[in-house]
Amino acid sequence: MPKVSSVIVPYASYLRVYEPLAAFPEPERGHWARYARRPDRPSYQDELRRSLADLLPTPPIPVPVHESGDAFVADVDGVLCVCPWRTRLRGWQALGELAEELPAPVLDAVLPPVVRRQAAQDYERWLSRNPDARPWIRTSTWHVPLNWFVLVGDEEREYDKGSEKESPVLRYRTPMVQARRRVARGLKALKDAIDEGPLIDGLVDVGRWLEEFHPRSLVELDYGGLVHVLPAEQLDGDHSAADVAEGIEALRTGDGVGAGEAYGRLVERWRAVRDRRSAN
């Protein structure tokens, strides 16, 4: 494995799907089975560091030339499950979203238009040969989208404060069948209470994405690098999944006041997190 920087990248959170080996055709299944036995598997920070390193050359490399052969691995009740990085595919998709995130002068300075056009053309050609491709990982910068919290329950929350040698971890893991059930219930409550909105649109989108995977998959919501920029007491008191569940239940029972209070807590918490982006 190539050497990567030790600098911690602090700003991304992740929604991942781990599929059982049986969901992968050969020869990919054999590759992941062998890969899972490797003692030196890289972490999500390694993936980010490599991506940032690609932006240093002139011209920058916005999307890897070759697809990653790495993955995250999890043991789910004795079943080996794999979450492929698919860094190249995710790079193309992220590149298409940059125009909404950055002002045009900043975007042109970071990634010149000619570089972006070439990447877009490469993606179009690749997609014509791989029309059913989809990523196993979704990424969000400087916050966790509220619709992600609908998929998980507060009882599935795992928080480890870390140590001098180990980084803190805040994540949720839930079976795919449970995540899909929560999406369906959440959508019904939201659509019965409000006509439309970004939470509904986001939940519809993530629900469709989940349908692409094996029903015995594992869904993971990981705060990722956000744990490095948030104080321990803020992480310890963060029960956003519980607030989202409380708000949806309040809508379901017609309790507008309760729904508003839960939503207010969420907005205040995540506005404070996103404000750190402007401070940096």
VMD Tcl script that draws the C-alpha trace (Angstrom):
set ca {
  {0.00 0.00 0.00}
  {1.46 3.43 -0.90}
  {2.45 5.70 1.92}
  {-0.07 8.43 2.70}
  {0.01 11.58 4.78}
  {-0.70 11.42 8.50}
  {-2.77 14.62 8.38}
  {-6.32 14.09 9.61}
  {-9.07 15.24 7.25}
  {-11.87 16.52 9.46}
  {-14.91 17.40 7.43}
  {-16.78 14.40 5.94}
  {-19.52 12.10 7.22}
  {-20.62 8.89 5.50}
  {-23.58 6.65 4.80}
  {-22.34 3.18 3.84}
  {-23.87 -0.13 2.77}
  {-22.03 -3.38 3.53}
  {-23.25 -6.23 1.33}
  {-22.68 -9.95 2.05}
  {-20.16 -11.67 -0.18}
  {-23.00 -13.63 -1.80}
  {-24.22 -10.38 -3.38}
  {-21.07 -10.08 -5.50}
  {-20.50 -12.08 -8.71}
  {-17.25 -13.87 -9.37}
  {-14.44 -13.00 -9.76}
  {-15.18 -9.97 -7.58}
  {-16.44 -12.19 -4.74}
  {-13.12 -14.00 -4.60}
  {-11.23 -10.71 -4.64}
  {-13.13 -9.41 -1.61}
  {-12.76 -12.71 0.24}
  {-8.97 -12.48 -0.17}
  {-8.98 -8.77 0.59}
  {-10.78 -9.30 3.90}
  {-7.87 -11.42 5.13}
  {-5.37 -8.61 4.61}
  {-4.00 -7.17 7.88}
  {-3.15 -3.79 6.34}
  {-6.54 -2.64 5.06}
  {-6.68 1.17 4.78}
  {-9.13 3.45 6.60}
  {-11.52 6.15 5.39}
  {-8.91 8.76 6.29}
  {-6.47 7.05 3.93}
  {-9.01 7.32 1.12}
  {-9.48 11.04 1.73}
  {-5.76 11.71 1.96}
  {-5.18 9.99 -1.37}
  {-7.97 12.01 -2.98}
  {-6.52 15.27 -1.68}
  {-3.05 14.29 -2.86}
  {-4.44 13.98 -6.41}
  {-5.39 17.67 -6.33}
  {-1.77 18.77 -5.80}
  {-0.33 18.09 -9.29}
  {-0.70 20.60 -12.12}
  {-3.15 20.08 -13.65}
  {-4.98 18.43 -10.74}
  {-6.47 14.92 -11.00}
  {-10.12 15.33 -9.94}
  {-10.98 11.65 -10.44}
  {-8.64 8.64 -10.03}
  {-7.43 7.14 -13.30}
  {-8.23 3.63 -12.08}
  {-11.01 2.35 -9.84}
  {-10.05 1.51 -6.27}
  {-9.68 -2.12 -5.27}
  {-10.19 -1.26 -1.60}
  {-13.23 -1.70 0.63}
  {-14.46 -1.54 4.20}
  {-15.17 -4.90 5.80}
  {-17.57 -5.87 8.58}
  {-18.58 -9.12 10.26}
  {-22.36 -9.22 10.62}
  {-23.43 -12.14 12.79}
  {-20.68 -14.30 11.33}
  {-21.32 -13.19 7.73}
  {-18.55 -11.29 5.95}
  {-19.92 -8.06 4.46}
  {-18.08 -5.66 2.18}
  {-18.47 -2.00 1.30}
  {-16.39 -1.24 -1.82}
  {-14.89 2.24 -1.96}
  {-15.59 2.81 -5.68}
  {-13.56 6.01 -5.36}
  {-13.52 6.73 -9.08}
  {-17.29 6.54 -9.47}
  {-17.86 8.66 -6.36}
  {-15.29 11.18 -7.61}
  {-17.20 11.65 -10.86}
  {-20.47 12.07 -8.99}
  {-18.99 14.53 -6.50}
  {-17.47 16.55 -9.32}
  {-20.93 17.02 -10.80}
  {-22.16 18.46 -7.50}
  {-19.32 20.93 -6.95}
  {-20.99 23.74 -8.90}
  {-23.68 23.87 -6.20}
  {-21.11 23.94 -3.39}
  {-18.49 26.44 -4.58}
  {-18.64 29.89 -6.23}
  {-17.57 29.77 -9.88}
  {-14.27 31.68 -9.39}
  {-13.24 29.35 -6.56}
  {-14.23 26.25 -8.52}
  {-12.29 27.42 -11.59}
  {-9.22 28.07 -9.45}
  {-9.33 24.64 -7.82}
  {-10.37 22.66 -10.90}
  {-9.98 24.50 -14.24}
  {-12.94 24.14 -16.66}
  {-10.88 22.08 -19.12}
  {-10.13 19.54 -16.38}
  {-13.79 19.32 -15.39}
  {-14.93 18.92 -19.01}
  {-12.49 16.07 -19.60}
  {-13.65 14.32 -16.42}
  {-17.30 14.75 -17.43}
  {-16.61 13.25 -20.86}
  {-14.76 10.32 -19.29}
  {-17.70 9.71 -16.95}
  {-20.22 9.82 -19.79}
  {-18.26 7.21 -21.76}
  {-17.81 5.01 -18.70}
  {-21.48 5.27 -17.72}
  {-22.58 4.17 -21.18}
  {-20.73 0.90 -20.52}
  {-21.87 0.63 -16.87}
  {-25.45 2.00 -16.78}
  {-26.39 0.21 -13.54}
  {-23.39 1.40 -11.52}
  {-24.06 2.83 -8.06}
  {-21.82 3.68 -5.11}
  {-21.89 1.83 -1.80}
  {-20.94 5.05 0.02}
  {-22.54 8.48 0.23}
  {-20.54 11.40 1.58}
  {-21.56 14.71 3.10}
  {-19.30 17.58 4.12}
  {-19.60 19.51 7.39}
  {-22.88 17.92 8.43}
  {-24.97 14.74 8.47}
  {-28.10 15.10 6.28}
  {-31.21 14.83 8.44}
  {-32.75 12.20 6.14}
  {-29.88 9.84 7.00}
  {-30.98 9.80 10.64}
  {-34.39 8.42 9.63}
  {-32.65 5.13 8.75}
  {-31.27 4.47 12.23}
  {-32.41 4.34 15.85}
  {-30.92 5.90 18.95}
  {-30.49 2.43 20.46}
  {-28.06 1.64 17.61}
  {-25.82 4.59 18.43}
  {-22.17 3.72 19.13}
  {-19.95 6.40 20.66}
  {-16.33 5.77 21.64}
  {-14.46 8.79 22.99}
  {-11.17 7.36 21.78}
  {-7.75 7.67 23.38}
  {-4.30 9.01 22.67}
  {-3.78 6.26 20.10}
  {-7.35 5.77 18.86}
  {-9.61 8.38 17.26}
  {-13.14 8.90 18.57}
  {-15.97 7.15 16.74}
  {-19.64 8.05 16.50}
  {-21.72 5.81 14.28}
  {-24.97 3.90 13.89}
  {-25.36 0.45 12.34}
  {-28.66 -1.13 11.40}
  {-29.88 -4.07 9.25}
  {-31.03 -3.13 5.77}
  {-34.55 -4.42 6.38}
  {-34.88 -2.12 9.39}
  {-33.52 0.88 7.48}
  {-36.01 0.33 4.65}
  {-38.87 -0.07 7.12}
  {-37.97 3.22 8.79}
  {-37.80 4.99 5.44}
  {-41.29 3.78 4.53}
  {-42.76 4.78 7.90}
  {-41.00 8.12 7.87}
  {-42.18 8.95 4.37}
  {-45.78 8.11 5.21}
  {-45.74 10.34 8.31}
  {-44.08 13.21 6.46}
  {-46.35 13.03 3.39}
  {-49.45 12.87 5.58}
  {-48.35 15.99 7.46}
  {-46.73 18.15 4.77}
  {-47.07 18.34 1.00}
  {-43.42 18.53 0.06}
  {-40.01 19.59 1.27}
  {-36.30 18.81 1.19}
  {-36.59 16.17 3.92}
  {-39.15 14.24 1.86}
  {-37.11 14.60 -1.33}
  {-33.94 13.46 0.42}
  {-35.68 10.50 2.03}
  {-37.19 9.39 -1.29}
  {-33.74 9.55 -2.86}
  {-31.97 7.60 -0.12}
  {-34.80 5.05 -0.04}
  {-34.39 4.36 -3.76}
  {-30.66 3.98 -3.25}
  {-31.15 1.40 -0.48}
  {-33.38 -0.68 -2.76}
  {-30.33 -1.32 -4.98}
  {-28.67 -3.55 -2.39}
  {-28.98 -7.05 -0.96}
  {-31.74 -7.26 1.70}
  {-29.31 -8.73 4.23}
  {-26.90 -5.83 3.98}
  {-25.76 -3.62 6.86}
  {-26.33 0.15 6.78}
  {-23.85 2.37 8.60}
  {-24.10 6.08 9.36}
  {-20.65 7.29 10.37}
  {-19.77 10.79 11.62}
  {-16.34 10.15 10.09}
  {-14.03 13.16 10.30}
  {-16.60 15.34 12.06}
  {-15.52 13.74 15.36}
  {-12.19 15.56 15.04}
  {-13.69 19.05 14.94}
  {-16.53 18.71 17.46}
  {-15.95 18.91 21.23}
  {-16.35 15.65 23.14}
  {-19.26 17.02 25.17}
  {-21.08 17.97 21.96}
  {-20.57 14.49 20.51}
  {-21.64 12.88 23.77}
  {-24.88 14.88 23.81}
  {-25.66 14.42 20.13}
  {-28.73 12.19 19.78}
  {-29.88 13.43 16.39}
  {-31.46 10.10 15.44}
  {-33.64 10.29 18.55}
  {-34.66 13.87 17.70}
  {-35.57 12.91 14.14}
  {-37.60 9.92 15.35}
  {-39.35 12.11 17.92}
  {-40.19 14.71 15.29}
  {-41.61 12.15 12.87}
  {-43.67 10.50 15.59}
  {-45.02 13.92 16.59}
  {-46.08 14.56 13.00}
  {-47.73 11.14 12.84}
  {-49.85 11.93 15.91}
  {-50.63 15.50 14.87}
  {-48.44 17.11 17.52}
  {-47.16 20.13 15.60}
  {-45.59 21.71 18.68}
  {-43.58 18.59 19.50}
  {-42.45 18.26 15.89}
  {-41.34 21.89 15.86}
  {-39.35 21.48 19.06}
  {-37.52 18.42 17.76}
  {-36.78 20.12 14.46}
  {-35.53 23.22 16.29}
  {-33.02 21.16 18.26}
  {-31.72 19.58 15.08}
  {-31.42 22.87 13.20}
  {-29.58 24.54 16.08}
  {-27.17 21.61 16.51}
  {-26.25 21.26 12.84}
  {-26.14 25.00 12.15}
  {-23.43 25.21 14.80}
  {-21.50 22.44 13.04}
  {-21.78 23.99 9.57}
  {-20.75 27.38 10.95}
  {-17.33 25.84 11.58}
  {-16.90 25.50 7.82}
  {-17.02 29.31 7.45}
  {-14.62 29.71 10.37}
  {-12.03 27.57 8.59}
}
mol new
graphics top color blue
foreach p $ca { graphics top sphere $p radius 0.5 }
foreach p [lrange $ca 0 end-1] q [lrange $ca 1 end] { graphics top cylinder $p $q radius 0.2 }
display resetview
